[in-house]
């Protein structure tokens, strides 16, 4: 079975509330933890599946993606799901030096290099202290974490300047501008999501009770289809 995975990030102090919310709804079932993966705590997160479908949800503390869910800008989808703004998500990828997520972000949005200069903090090195803190957690493999400092501007430039290099015979430059975008295709962000800034601190999440609407709990959800 192939699962469609959603990582739901919530403030670290309400992880238990989020888990109990899923457990209190008969539409969801608890699943076995994911298997461990390098540079990840994915096996440590509570995992829930929707009954009768292949959707799975992982509850992720915001610290584990180097974000503060209560202060970042939020954009809601047409169905009301909250996502991080483009700049906050991109900044998280760079600060964590998460090359896989940053690559998907760049190739999915096809944003120019100038966008990063205007919207991101590219000064200094990536967040090595966060990496060390994650590496030191007892339930992770300490190997392969990006502990060597790397300039954030260099990280950004290394992906926005190499989009064409990631094309191949199945995605030729004559048809694709990035590995995920056809030439002339509409921006998936503006096409699929309506722009609406929203802050968790204004949402009343401190009074979440079981059976509350899930959309009011999710601080943001990151799916592989977000930028693809």
For each residue, the residues with C-beta under 8 A, 3 or more apart:
1: 54
2: 54
3: 49 54 55 56
4: 54 55 56 223
5: 56 57 58 223 224
6: 55 56 57 58 221 222 223
7: 45 57 58 60 221 222 223
8: 18 57 58 59 60 218 219 220 221
9: 60 61 62 64 65 67 69 219 220 221 222
10: 14 15 17 18 59 60 61 62 69 217 218 219
11: 14 15 61 62 68 69 70 200 205 219
12: 15 61 62 63
13:
14: 10 11 17 18 205 208 217
15: 10 11 12 18 19 46 59 61
16: 19 20
17: 10 14 20 21 208 217
18: 8 10 14 15 21 22 59 217
19: 15 16 22 23 46 59
20: 16 17 23 24 210
21: 17 18 24 25 208 210 211 212 214 217
22: 18 19 25 28 30 46 48 57 59
23: 19 20 28 30 48
24: 20 21 210 211
25: 21 22 28 211 214
26: 51
27: 50 51
28: 22 23 25 48 49 50 51 57
29: 48 49 50 51
30: 22 23 46 47 48
31: 47 48 49 56
32: 47
33: 43 44 45 46 47
34: 37 42 43 45 47 58
35: 43
36: 40 42 43 141
37: 34 40 42 43
38: 141 143 144
39: 144 145 146
40: 36 37 43 140
41: 44 45 64 134 137 139 140
42: 34 36 37 45 58
43: 33 34 35 36 37 40 139
44: 33 41 139 140
45: 7 33 34 41 42 58 59 60
46: 15 19 22 30 33 58 59
47: 30 31 32 33 34 56 57 58
48: 22 23 28 29 30 31 56 57 59
49: 3 28 29 31 53 54 55 56 57
50: 27 28 29 53 55 56 57
51: 26 27 28 29
52:
53: 49 50
54: 1 2 3 4 49
55: 3 4 6 49 50
56: 3 4 5 6 31 47 48 49 50
57: 5 6 7 8 22 28 47 48 49 50
58: 5 6 7 8 34 42 45 46 47
59: 8 10 15 18 19 22 45 46 48
60: 7 8 9 10 45 64 65
61: 9 10 11 12 15 64
62: 9 10 11 12 65 67 68 69 219
63: 12 66 67
64: 9 41 60 61 134
65: 9 60 62 92 96
66: 63 92 95 96 127 130
67: 9 62 63 72 84 88 92
68: 11 62 71 72
69: 9 10 11 62 72 200 219 220
70: 11 199 200 201
71: 68 199 201
72: 67 68 69 84 85 88 199 220
73: 84 85 87 88 197 198 199
74: 82 83 84 85 196 197 198 199 200 219 220
75: 82 83 84 85 86 193 194 195 196 197 198
76: 80 81 82 83 193 194 196 198
77: 80 81 82 83 192 193 194
78: 192 193 194
79:
80: 76 77 215
81: 76 77 215 218 221
82: 74 75 76 77 198 215 218 219 220 221
83: 74 75 76 77 89 193 220 221 222 226
84: 67 72 73 74 75 88 89 92 220 222
85: 72 73 74 75 88 89 197
86: 75 89 90 109 111 119 189
87: 73 90 91 119 120
88: 67 72 73 84 85 91 92
89: 83 84 85 86 92 93 105 220 222
90: 86 87 93 94 102 105 116 119 120
91: 87 88 94 95 120 121
92: 65 66 67 84 88 89 95 96 98
93: 89 90 96 98 101 102 105
94: 90 91 97 102 120 122 126 152 155 156
95: 66 91 92 126 127 130 152
96: 65 66 92 93 101 126 127 130 131 146
97: 94 126 127 131 146 150 155
98: 92 93 101 102
99: 102 103 155 159
100: 103 104
101: 93 96 98 104 105
102: 90 93 94 98 99 105 106 155 156 159
103: 99 100 106 107 159 166
104: 100 101 107 108 180 224 227 228
105: 89 90 93 101 102 108 109 227
106: 102 103 109 110 111 159 160 163 178
107: 103 104 110 163 166 178 179 180 181 227
108: 104 105 178 180 181 188 226 227 228
109: 86 105 106 187 188 189 227
110: 106 107 163 177 178 181 187
111: 86 106 115 116 160
112: 115 160
113: 116 117 156 157 160 161
114: 117 118
115: 111 112 118 119
116: 90 111 113 119 120 122 156 160
117: 113 114 120 122
118: 114 115
119: 86 87 90 115 116
120: 87 90 91 94 116 117 152 156
121: 91 124 152
122: 94 116 117 152 153 156
123: 152 153
124: 121 151 152
125: 128 149 150 151 152
126: 94 95 96 97 131 146 149 150 152 155
127: 66 95 96 97 130 131
128: 125 131 132 147 149
129: 132 133
130: 66 95 96 127 133 134
131: 96 97 126 127 128 134 135 145 146 147
132: 128 129 135 136 145 147
133: 129 130 136 137
134: 41 64 130 131 137 140 145
135: 131 132 140 142 145 147
136: 132 133 142
137: 41 133 134 140
138:
139: 41 43 44
140: 40 41 44 134 135 137
141: 36 38 144
142: 135 136 145
143: 38
144: 38 39 141
145: 39 131 132 134 135 142
146: 39 96 97 126 131 150
147: 128 131 132 135
148:
149: 125 126 128
150: 97 125 126 146 154 155
151: 124 125 154 155
152: 94 95 120 121 122 123 124 125 126 155 156
153: 122 123 156 157
154: 150 151 157 158
155: 94 97 99 102 126 150 151 152 158 159
156: 94 102 113 116 120 122 152 153 159 160
157: 113 153 154 160 161
158: 154 155 161 162
159: 99 102 103 106 155 156 162 163
160: 106 111 112 113 116 156 157 163
161: 113 157 158
162: 158 159 165 166
163: 106 107 110 159 160 166 167 177 178 179
164: 167 173
165: 162
166: 103 107 162 163 178 179
167: 163 164 171 172 173 176 178 179
168: 171 172 179
169: 172
170:
171: 167 168 175 176 179
172: 167 168 169 175 176
173: 164 167 176
174: 183
175: 171 172 182 183
176: 167 171 172 173 179 181 182 183
177: 110 163 181 182 183 185
178: 106 107 108 110 163 166 167 181
179: 107 163 166 167 168 171 176
180: 104 107 108 227 228
181: 107 108 110 176 177 178 185
182: 175 176 177 185
183: 174 175 176 177
184:
185: 177 181 182 188
186: 190 191
187: 109 110 190 191
188: 108 109 185 191 192 227 228
189: 86 109 192 193 227
190: 186 187 193 195
191: 186 187 188
192: 77 78 188 189
193: 75 76 77 78 83 189 190
194: 75 76 77 78
195: 75 190
196: 74 75 76
197: 73 74 75 85
198: 73 74 75 76 82 202 203
199: 70 71 72 73 74 202 203
200: 11 69 70 74 203 205 219
201: 70 71
202: 198 199
203: 198 199 200 216
204: 207 216
205: 11 14 200 208 216 217
206:
207: 204
208: 14 17 21 205 212 216 217
209: 212
210: 20 21 24
211: 21 24 25
212: 21 208 209 216 217
213: 216 217
214: 21 25 217 218
215: 80 81 82 218
216: 203 204 205 208 212 213
217: 10 14 17 18 21 205 208 212 213 214
218: 8 10 81 82 214 215 221
219: 8 9 10 11 62 69 74 82 200
220: 8 9 69 72 74 82 83 84 89
221: 6 7 8 9 81 82 83 218
222: 6 7 9 83 84 89 226
223: 4 5 6 7 226
224: 5 104 228
225: 228
226: 83 108 222 223
227: 104 105 107 108 109 180 188 189
228: 104 108 180 188 224 225
